[in-house]
C-alpha cells in the first residue's frame, strides 16, 4: 500500500513504470527496507529543466481558473451583511442583477473545474519527478493560490464564525459556554445559523488567533478575513515544507507527494478560498510528525499539541507518536511508558494553555456539534438516511434509529483506531496512523471536503500507488470540487423566477450542471485527461517501499 513511486529523479509520469537502474527503490528482492528515520538519497541533476514538458501551459490555465473563481466570488461568495463591499457598484451589479449572478456562477464553476484540469495536466507533463518537477509544482501552487487570497470566501462561511468567536473573546464572553447569539447584532457578522448557539469546538491556540484578529481589525470583516487567510497560509507553507520531508522518510518521491498535496485544487480552495483553520491544524501536525520521526520527539509533541489546540481531532496522532518514541521492538511495558510520557507532555501543555486563557477544556463540549449532522454521500450518513426512511415507512422513530447507525459508525471507527494502535509493523507506523485517521473521517455521518484534505497529505507521504489508488484520488477531487461549487452559494433570495429563474435552488443546479459536465468531459472525452481515469494496459511494476 505504500511507496508506489520511484525516488526523486526517476521517471514515473502517468504510468507505473520505473527506471530499471534503481532496483533497490522499486521494491525488488534484495532492496533494503527503510525505517522511519532514514532518508532516501536524492541524486544530483543537471537537467532539471527537462523534467517537465512545457509546465507554463497548465500553470497558466490553472491561474486563469483561479482568477475566474475569484471574479465569480464577487457575485456568489459569502459576504457579511455588514460588509462595506455591498455598497461597491461592481458588487451590487454582480450580486443583485440576474445577469451578474449568472456570470458569477459560470465563472466559478468553469474556473474551478479548469483548475482541476490544470492540476491533472501538470502531473501528466512531468517526465521525471526531479527538481524541475518540484519547481513547477511550487510555481503552480503560488500561481493558483495567489488569486484565491483575494477572493470573497467560497464554499463555506466558517470564517465569519471565527470572527464572531473572536468577538466573544474580545467582549469577555466564554466562547465554550456562549454561542455567537450572545453578541449584539450577531446576525450582521454573517456566520451560519448553526454557529449562533453552538459552543466553539476549537482549541486554545485558535481562540487566541481569533481574539487577536478581531482586536487588530476592530471586527472589520474583510480585514479579519485577510488575517485569517495569512494564518491559513502558514499552514500551507508548513505542508509545502514537511510533505516532501516526510515522503523522503518513507522512500516516496517527495516531489510527486508535493504535487498530490499542495497543488491539489481541494487543498487550495479549502485552505485559501474557504479560509479553513484546518490548514494550520494539519500543517502543525505534519511538522510534528516529521520531528518525532527524526528523533526530536519533544519538539514534535509540542507541534502536534499546538495542532490539537487548533482542532482537537489530531489527538488521534498521540498514541502513534508514543509508539514511535518507544522505538522498534519495544516491549509492552516500554510502549505503555512512552504512551504515558507522550500523553503527559501533551496534556501538560494543553493544561498550561487553558490556565492562561482561563477557559479550561471547554472545547470538549463543542466536539459534539460536527457529529450531530449528516450528509448523504458519507457512507454512515447514507446508511442512517436509509434506516430513517425505512423505519418512518413503518411508523417508527426513523431518525432516532438513524442516530444508532451514526453511533455504530463512530464505534467502528474507534475499533479501527485501536486495531491500528495495537497491531501492525513498526515500519508501517505512519501508514497505520493514516488509516486510523481515515477511519475517523470516513466513518463519520458528516464528511466535508476539507476533512478529505486532512487525509491527502498523509496518504501522499506514505504512498499513493500509480494505479487504482491515484485514480480514486482523481475521482474524489473531481467529485468534491463539483459538490463544493454547487453547494454553498450566497445568492440573494429576491432573485426569483421573474428574474431569469435565479433562485437559490436553481442557481445551485446551474452551477452543478456546469461543473458536472466539465467533470464528465475530463473523465470521458478530453483526449489528454481521460486516460488518467481509464484502466491502464500497462502492469504496475512498482512494489511497496516503507
C-alpha positions as CSV (number, residue, x, y, z in Angstrom):
1,X,0.0,0.0,0.0
2,X,2.9,2.4,0.4
3,X,5.6,4.0,-1.6
4,X,4.2,3.5,-5.1
5,X,6.6,5.8,-7.0
6,X,10.4,5.9,-7.6
7,X,12.6,8.2,-5.6
8,X,13.4,11.7,-6.7
9,X,14.9,11.8,-10.1
10,X,13.2,8.7,-11.6
11,X,10.6,8.6,-14.3
12,X,7.0,7.9,-13.1
13,X,4.8,10.0,-15.2
14,X,1.2,8.9,-15.9
15,X,2.3,5.3,-15.8
16,X,3.5,2.7,-13.3
17,X,6.9,2.2,-14.9
18,X,10.1,2.9,-13.0
19,X,13.7,3.1,-14.0
20,X,15.4,-0.3,-14.0
21,X,18.6,1.2,-12.9
22,X,17.3,1.6,-9.3
23,X,16.2,-1.8,-8.2
24,X,16.6,-1.1,-4.5
25,X,13.9,1.6,-4.8
26,X,11.4,-0.4,-6.8
27,X,10.9,-2.9,-4.1
28,X,12.5,-5.8,-5.9
29,X,14.2,-8.6,-4.0
30,X,17.3,-7.5,-2.2
31,X,16.1,-4.0,-1.6
32,X,16.8,-2.5,1.8
33,X,13.7,-1.7,3.9
34,X,13.8,1.8,5.3
35,X,12.9,2.7,8.8
36,X,11.1,6.0,9.6
37,X,14.3,7.8,10.5
38,X,16.2,7.1,7.3
39,X,16.4,9.3,4.3
40,X,16.3,8.4,0.6
41,X,19.3,10.0,-1.2
42,X,18.4,12.4,-4.0
43,X,20.8,12.2,-6.9
44,X,22.1,15.4,-8.3
45,X,20.6,16.5,-11.6
46,X,21.9,19.0,-14.1
47,X,19.0,18.8,-16.5
48,X,16.1,19.6,-14.2
49,X,14.7,22.0,-16.7
50,X,13.8,18.9,-18.8
51,X,11.9,17.2,-16.1
52,X,8.6,18.8,-17.2
53,X,7.4,19.3,-20.8
54,X,6.2,23.0,-21.0
55,X,4.8,23.5,-17.5
56,X,3.8,27.0,-18.3
57,X,0.7,25.9,-20.2
58,X,-1.1,24.1,-17.3
59,X,0.2,26.7,-14.8
60,X,-1.3,29.5,-16.9
61,X,-4.5,27.5,-17.3
62,X,-4.8,27.0,-13.6
63,X,-4.1,30.6,-12.9
64,X,-6.9,31.6,-15.2
65,X,-9.2,29.1,-13.5
66,X,-8.3,30.5,-10.1
67,X,-8.8,34.0,-11.4
68,X,-12.2,33.1,-12.8
69,X,-13.2,31.7,-9.4
70,X,-12.1,34.9,-7.7
71,X,-14.1,37.1,-10.1
72,X,-17.1,34.7,-9.7
73,X,-16.8,35.0,-5.9
74,X,-17.8,38.7,-6.2
75,X,-21.3,37.6,-7.1
76,X,-21.8,34.4,-5.2
77,X,-19.1,34.3,-2.5
78,X,-20.0,34.8,1.2
79,X,-20.2,38.5,2.3
80,X,-21.1,39.6,5.8
81,X,-24.3,41.6,5.9
82,X,-22.3,44.5,7.4
83,X,-19.6,44.3,4.7
84,X,-18.8,47.6,3.0
85,X,-18.3,45.8,-0.2
86,X,-22.0,45.5,-0.6
87,X,-22.0,49.2,-1.5
88,X,-19.4,48.9,-4.3
89,X,-21.2,49.2,-7.7
90,X,-19.5,46.2,-9.2
91,X,-20.5,44.0,-6.2
92,X,-24.1,45.4,-6.4
93,X,-24.4,44.5,-10.1
94,X,-22.9,41.0,-9.8
95,X,-24.9,40.2,-6.7
96,X,-28.3,41.8,-7.4
97,X,-28.7,41.6,-11.2
98,X,-29.7,38.3,-12.8
99,X,-27.1,38.5,-15.5
100,X,-24.3,39.4,-13.0
101,X,-25.2,36.4,-10.8
102,X,-25.4,34.1,-13.8
103,X,-22.0,35.3,-15.0
104,X,-20.6,34.7,-11.5
105,X,-21.9,31.1,-11.4
106,X,-20.4,30.3,-14.8
107,X,-17.1,31.8,-13.9
108,X,-17.0,30.0,-10.6
109,X,-18.0,26.6,-12.0
110,X,-15.8,26.8,-15.1
111,X,-12.9,28.2,-13.2
112,X,-13.0,25.5,-10.5
113,X,-13.0,22.7,-13.0
114,X,-10.4,24.3,-15.1
115,X,-8.2,24.3,-12.0
116,X,-8.8,20.6,-11.7
117,X,-7.8,20.0,-15.3
118,X,-4.6,22.1,-14.9
119,X,-3.6,20.1,-11.9
120,X,-4.1,16.8,-13.8
121,X,-2.3,18.1,-16.9
122,X,0.7,19.4,-14.8
123,X,1.1,15.9,-13.4
124,X,0.9,14.4,-16.9
125,X,3.6,16.7,-18.2
126,X,6.2,15.6,-15.7
127,X,8.7,13.2,-17.3
128,X,11.0,12.9,-14.3
129,X,9.9,13.7,-10.7
130,X,13.1,15.6,-10.0
131,X,14.0,19.1,-9.1
132,X,12.3,20.5,-12.2
133,X,9.0,18.9,-11.2
134,X,9.4,20.4,-7.7
135,X,10.0,23.8,-9.1
136,X,7.0,23.6,-11.4
137,X,4.8,22.4,-8.6
138,X,5.8,25.2,-6.4
139,X,5.2,27.7,-9.2
140,X,1.8,26.2,-9.8
141,X,0.9,26.4,-6.1
142,X,1.8,30.1,-5.9
143,X,0.1,31.0,-9.2
144,X,-3.1,29.1,-8.4
145,X,-3.3,30.2,-4.8
146,X,-2.5,33.9,-5.3
147,X,-5.8,35.0,-6.8
148,X,-7.7,32.9,-4.2
149,X,-6.1,35.0,-1.5
150,X,-8.2,37.9,-2.7
151,X,-11.5,36.1,-3.3
152,X,-14.7,36.6,-1.4
153,X,-14.9,33.5,0.9
154,X,-16.1,30.5,-1.2
155,X,-17.8,27.2,-0.3
156,X,-18.0,27.9,3.4
157,X,-18.7,30.8,5.7
158,X,-16.9,29.4,8.7
159,X,-14.5,32.3,8.6
160,X,-17.4,34.5,9.8
161,X,-17.9,32.2,12.7
162,X,-14.2,32.7,13.5
163,X,-14.9,36.5,13.6
164,X,-17.9,36.0,15.9
165,X,-16.0,33.8,18.2
166,X,-13.1,36.3,18.3
167,X,-15.6,39.0,19.2
168,X,-16.9,36.8,22.0
169,X,-13.3,36.7,23.4
170,X,-12.8,40.5,22.9
171,X,-16.0,41.3,24.7
172,X,-15.2,39.0,27.7
173,X,-17.6,36.1,26.9
174,X,-16.5,32.4,27.4
175,X,-16.8,31.0,23.9
176,X,-17.1,27.5,25.3
177,X,-20.3,28.4,27.1
178,X,-21.8,31.1,24.8
179,X,-22.7,30.9,21.1
180,X,-22.4,33.9,18.8
181,X,-26.0,34.8,19.5
182,X,-24.8,36.3,22.9
183,X,-23.4,39.2,20.8
184,X,-25.5,42.3,19.9
185,X,-26.3,42.4,16.2
186,X,-24.6,39.0,15.8
187,X,-26.6,38.3,12.5
188,X,-24.6,41.1,10.9
189,X,-21.4,39.0,11.2
190,X,-22.5,36.6,8.5
191,X,-22.0,33.3,10.4
192,X,-24.0,30.3,9.6
193,X,-27.0,29.8,11.9
194,X,-25.6,26.5,13.1
195,X,-22.9,28.5,14.9
196,X,-25.2,31.0,16.6
197,X,-25.9,28.7,19.5
198,X,-23.2,26.1,19.2
199,X,-20.1,26.1,21.6
200,X,-16.7,26.6,20.0
201,X,-15.0,23.3,19.1
202,X,-11.6,24.8,18.7
203,X,-8.6,24.7,21.0
204,X,-6.8,27.4,22.9
205,X,-4.3,28.4,20.2
206,X,-7.0,29.2,17.6
207,X,-9.1,31.1,20.2
208,X,-6.1,33.4,20.7
209,X,-5.7,33.8,16.9
210,X,-9.4,34.7,16.7
211,X,-9.2,37.1,19.5
212,X,-6.1,38.8,18.0
213,X,-7.6,39.1,14.6
214,X,-10.8,40.7,15.8
215,X,-8.9,43.0,18.1
216,X,-6.4,44.1,15.4
217,X,-9.1,44.8,12.8
218,X,-11.8,46.1,15.1
219,X,-14.3,43.5,13.7
220,X,-13.7,44.7,10.2
221,X,-14.9,41.7,8.0
222,X,-12.5,42.0,5.1
223,X,-9.6,42.9,7.3
224,X,-10.3,39.9,9.5
225,X,-10.7,37.6,6.5
226,X,-7.3,38.6,5.2
227,X,-5.6,38.0,8.6
228,X,-7.3,34.6,8.9
229,X,-6.0,33.8,5.4
230,X,-2.5,34.7,6.4
231,X,-2.9,32.2,9.3
232,X,-4.1,29.6,6.9
233,X,-1.1,30.4,4.6
234,X,1.2,29.5,7.5
235,X,-0.4,26.1,7.4
236,X,0.0,25.8,3.6
237,X,3.7,26.7,3.9
238,X,4.2,24.1,6.7
239,X,2.6,21.5,4.3
240,X,4.9,22.6,1.5
241,X,7.9,22.2,3.7
242,X,7.1,19.0,5.5
243,X,5.2,16.9,3.0
244,X,8.4,16.3,0.9
245,X,10.5,15.7,4.1
246,X,8.0,13.0,5.4
247,X,7.8,11.4,1.9
248,X,11.6,11.0,1.8
249,X,11.5,9.3,5.1
250,X,9.2,6.7,3.6
251,X,11.0,6.2,0.3
252,X,8.3,8.0,-1.5
253,X,9.0,10.5,-4.2
254,X,8.9,13.9,-2.4
255,X,8.1,15.9,-5.5
256,X,5.2,13.8,-6.5
257,X,3.8,13.9,-3.0
258,X,4.1,17.7,-3.1
259,X,2.1,17.8,-6.3
260,X,-0.6,15.4,-5.0
261,X,-0.9,17.7,-1.9
262,X,-0.1,21.4,-2.3
263,X,-1.1,21.9,-5.9
264,X,-4.3,19.9,-5.4
265,X,-7.4,22.0,-6.1
266,X,-9.1,20.8,-3.0
267,X,-6.1,21.8,-0.9
268,X,-6.0,25.3,-2.4
269,X,-9.8,26.0,-2.4
270,X,-10.4,24.7,1.1
271,X,-7.4,26.2,2.8
272,X,-7.2,29.6,0.9
273,X,-10.5,30.3,-0.7
274,X,-12.6,28.9,2.1
275,X,-10.2,30.1,4.9
276,X,-10.4,27.0,7.0
277,X,-8.3,26.7,10.1
278,X,-7.7,23.1,9.1
279,X,-4.7,24.4,7.2
280,X,-2.9,25.4,10.3
281,X,-4.1,22.2,12.1
282,X,-2.7,19.8,9.5
283,X,0.5,21.8,8.9
284,X,1.5,21.8,12.5
285,X,0.6,18.1,12.8
286,X,2.8,17.2,9.8
287,X,5.7,19.3,11.1
288,X,5.3,17.5,14.5
289,X,5.3,14.1,12.9
290,X,8.5,14.9,11.0
291,X,10.4,15.9,14.1
292,X,9.1,12.8,16.0
293,X,10.3,10.6,13.2
294,X,13.7,12.2,13.2
295,X,14.3,11.7,16.9
296,X,13.4,15.3,18.0
297,X,10.4,13.9,19.8
298,X,9.8,16.7,22.4
299,X,9.6,19.4,19.6
300,X,7.4,17.1,17.6
301,X,5.0,16.6,20.5
302,X,4.8,20.3,21.1
303,X,3.9,21.0,17.5
304,X,1.3,18.2,17.4
305,X,-0.1,19.6,20.7
306,X,-0.3,23.0,19.1
307,X,-2.2,21.3,16.2
308,X,-4.6,19.8,18.8
309,X,-5.1,23.3,20.2
310,X,-6.3,24.4,16.8
311,X,-8.7,21.5,16.2
312,X,-8.6,18.6,18.7
313,X,-9.1,15.9,16.1
314,X,-5.4,15.4,15.8
315,X,-5.3,13.9,19.3
316,X,-5.5,10.7,17.3
317,X,-1.8,11.1,16.4
318,X,-0.6,10.9,20.0
319,X,-0.7,7.1,20.5
320,X,1.3,6.6,17.3
321,X,3.9,9.1,18.4
322,X,4.2,7.2,21.7
323,X,5.0,4.0,19.7
324,X,7.4,5.9,17.5
325,X,9.2,7.3,20.6
326,X,9.3,3.8,22.2
327,X,11.2,2.5,19.2
328,X,11.3,-0.6,17.1
329,X,10.9,-3.9,19.0
330,X,9.8,-2.1,22.2
331,X,8.2,-4.3,24.9
332,X,4.7,-3.7,26.1
333,X,5.8,-2.1,29.4
334,X,8.1,0.3,27.3
335,X,5.2,1.1,25.0
336,X,2.9,1.9,27.9
337,X,5.6,4.1,29.5
338,X,6.1,6.2,26.3
339,X,2.3,6.4,25.8
340,X,2.1,7.9,29.2
341,X,5.0,10.3,28.6
342,X,3.5,11.4,25.3
343,X,0.1,11.9,26.8
344,X,1.5,13.6,29.9
345,X,3.6,16.1,27.9
346,X,0.7,17.0,25.6
347,X,-1.8,17.2,28.4
348,X,0.5,19.4,30.5
349,X,1.0,21.8,27.6
350,X,-2.8,22.0,26.9
351,X,-3.4,22.5,30.6
352,X,-0.9,25.3,30.8
353,X,-2.6,27.0,27.8
354,X,-6.0,26.5,29.3
355,X,-4.8,28.2,32.6
356,X,-3.6,31.1,30.6
357,X,-6.8,31.8,28.8
358,X,-8.9,30.8,31.8
359,X,-11.4,28.7,29.8
360,X,-10.2,25.2,30.7
361,X,-11.0,22.3,28.4
362,X,-14.4,23.6,27.4
363,X,-13.7,22.7,23.8
364,X,-14.5,19.1,24.7
365,X,-18.2,20.0,24.9
366,X,-18.0,21.6,21.4
367,X,-16.8,18.4,19.8
368,X,-20.4,17.1,19.6
369,X,-21.6,19.8,17.2
370,X,-19.9,18.4,14.0
371,X,-21.0,14.9,14.8
372,X,-24.7,15.8,15.2
373,X,-25.3,16.3,11.5
374,X,-25.0,14.1,8.5
375,X,-24.7,14.2,4.7
376,X,-26.0,11.8,2.1
377,X,-22.6,10.9,0.4
378,X,-20.9,9.9,3.7
379,X,-21.3,6.1,3.9
380,X,-22.6,6.2,7.5
381,X,-24.8,9.2,6.7
382,X,-26.3,7.3,3.8
383,X,-26.9,4.2,6.0
384,X,-28.6,6.5,8.5
385,X,-30.8,8.0,5.8
386,X,-31.9,4.6,4.6
387,X,-32.6,3.4,8.2
388,X,-34.7,6.5,8.8
389,X,-36.6,6.2,5.6
390,X,-37.5,2.6,6.0
391,X,-38.3,3.0,9.7
392,X,-40.5,6.0,9.1
393,X,-42.4,4.0,6.5
394,X,-43.4,1.5,9.2
395,X,-44.3,4.3,11.6
396,X,-41.2,4.0,13.8
397,X,-38.9,6.8,15.0
398,X,-36.7,6.8,11.9
399,X,-34.2,9.4,13.0
400,X,-33.9,8.0,16.4
401,X,-32.9,4.7,14.9
402,X,-30.6,6.6,12.4
403,X,-28.7,8.0,15.4
404,X,-28.0,4.4,16.4
405,X,-26.5,3.9,13.0
406,X,-24.4,7.1,13.3
407,X,-23.1,5.9,16.7
408,X,-22.3,2.5,15.3
409,X,-20.1,4.2,12.7
410,X,-18.3,6.0,15.5
411,X,-17.8,2.8,17.5
412,X,-16.4,1.1,14.4
413,X,-14.0,4.0,13.9
414,X,-12.8,3.7,17.5
415,X,-12.3,-0.1,16.9
416,X,-10.2,0.5,13.8
417,X,-8.1,3.2,15.6
418,X,-7.5,0.7,18.4
419,X,-6.5,-2.0,16.0
420,X,-4.0,0.2,14.2
421,X,-2.5,1.3,17.6
422,X,-2.1,-2.2,18.9
423,X,-1.5,-4.3,15.8
424,X,1.0,-3.8,12.9
425,X,4.6,-3.4,12.0
426,X,6.7,-0.6,13.4
427,X,7.9,0.3,10.0
428,X,4.3,1.0,9.0
429,X,3.5,3.3,11.9
430,X,2.8,6.4,9.7
431,X,0.6,4.3,7.4
432,X,-1.2,2.9,10.4
433,X,-1.8,6.4,11.7
434,X,-3.1,7.4,8.3
435,X,-5.6,4.5,8.2
436,X,-6.7,5.3,11.8
437,X,-7.3,8.9,10.9
438,X,-9.1,7.9,7.7
439,X,-11.4,5.7,9.7
440,X,-12.3,8.6,12.0
441,X,-13.1,10.8,8.9
442,X,-14.8,8.3,6.7
443,X,-17.0,6.6,9.3
444,X,-18.5,9.9,10.4
445,X,-22.0,10.7,9.3
446,X,-20.7,14.1,8.1
447,X,-17.8,14.3,5.6
448,X,-16.8,17.8,4.4
449,X,-14.4,18.4,1.6
450,X,-11.8,19.8,4.0
451,X,-11.9,16.6,6.0
452,X,-10.7,14.8,2.9
453,X,-7.9,17.3,2.6
454,X,-6.7,16.2,6.1
455,X,-6.0,12.8,4.7
456,X,-4.4,13.6,1.3
457,X,-1.0,14.7,2.7
458,X,-0.8,11.6,5.0
459,X,-1.6,9.2,2.2
460,X,0.7,11.1,-0.2
461,X,3.7,10.8,2.1
462,X,3.1,7.1,2.9
463,X,2.5,6.3,-0.7
464,X,-0.3,6.5,-3.3
465,X,0.3,3.9,-6.0
466,X,0.0,4.8,-9.6
467,X,-3.0,2.5,-10.2
468,X,-6.5,2.5,-8.7
469,X,-5.3,4.4,-5.7
470,X,-4.3,7.6,-7.6
471,X,-7.4,7.2,-9.9
472,X,-9.5,7.1,-6.8
473,X,-7.9,10.4,-5.7
474,X,-8.7,11.9,-9.1
475,X,-12.3,10.9,-8.8
476,X,-12.5,12.2,-5.2
477,X,-11.0,15.6,-6.1
478,X,-13.4,15.9,-9.1
479,X,-16.5,14.9,-7.0
480,X,-15.8,17.3,-4.1
481,X,-15.0,20.2,-6.5
482,X,-18.3,19.6,-8.3
483,X,-20.1,19.4,-5.0
484,X,-18.5,22.4,-3.4
485,X,-19.1,24.5,-6.5
486,X,-22.9,23.8,-6.3
487,X,-23.3,23.5,-2.5
488,X,-22.8,26.9,-0.9
489,X,-23.6,29.9,-2.9
490,X,-24.6,33.3,-1.5
491,X,-27.5,34.2,-3.8
492,X,-30.0,36.8,-2.8
493,X,-33.4,35.3,-2.2
494,X,-35.3,38.0,-4.1
495,X,-33.7,36.8,-7.4
496,X,-36.7,34.6,-8.1
497,X,-38.2,33.2,-11.3
498,X,-39.2,36.6,-12.6
499,X,-35.5,37.4,-12.8
500,X,-34.5,34.6,-15.2
501,X,-35.1,31.9,-12.6
502,X,-32.0,32.6,-10.5
503,X,-33.5,31.5,-7.1
504,X,-31.0,29.8,-4.8
505,X,-32.0,26.3,-5.8
506,X,-31.9,27.0,-9.5
507,X,-28.5,28.8,-9.1
508,X,-27.1,25.7,-7.3
509,X,-28.5,23.4,-10.0
510,X,-26.9,25.6,-12.7
511,X,-23.5,25.5,-11.0
512,X,-23.8,21.8,-10.5
513,X,-24.7,21.1,-14.2
514,X,-21.8,23.2,-15.5
515,X,-19.3,21.6,-13.1
516,X,-20.6,18.1,-13.7
517,X,-20.5,18.5,-17.5
518,X,-16.9,19.7,-17.2
519,X,-16.0,16.7,-15.0
520,X,-17.6,14.3,-17.4
521,X,-15.6,15.9,-20.2
522,X,-12.4,15.4,-18.2
523,X,-13.2,11.7,-17.5
524,X,-14.7,10.5,-20.8
525,X,-13.9,13.0,-23.6
526,X,-10.8,15.1,-23.0
527,X,-8.1,13.3,-25.1
528,X,-5.5,14.2,-22.6
529,X,-7.1,13.6,-19.2
530,X,-9.5,10.7,-19.9
531,X,-6.5,8.3,-19.9
532,X,-5.9,9.2,-16.3
533,X,-9.4,7.8,-15.3
534,X,-9.3,4.7,-17.5
535,X,-7.8,1.3,-16.8
536,X,-4.2,1.2,-17.9
537,X,-3.0,-1.7,-20.1
538,X,0.5,-1.5,-18.5
539,X,1.0,-3.6,-15.4
540,X,2.0,-1.9,-12.1
541,X,5.7,-2.8,-11.7
542,X,6.4,-0.8,-8.5
543,X,6.0,-2.5,-5.2
544,X,5.6,-1.1,-1.7
545,X,8.6,0.5,0.0
546,X,8.4,1.7,3.6
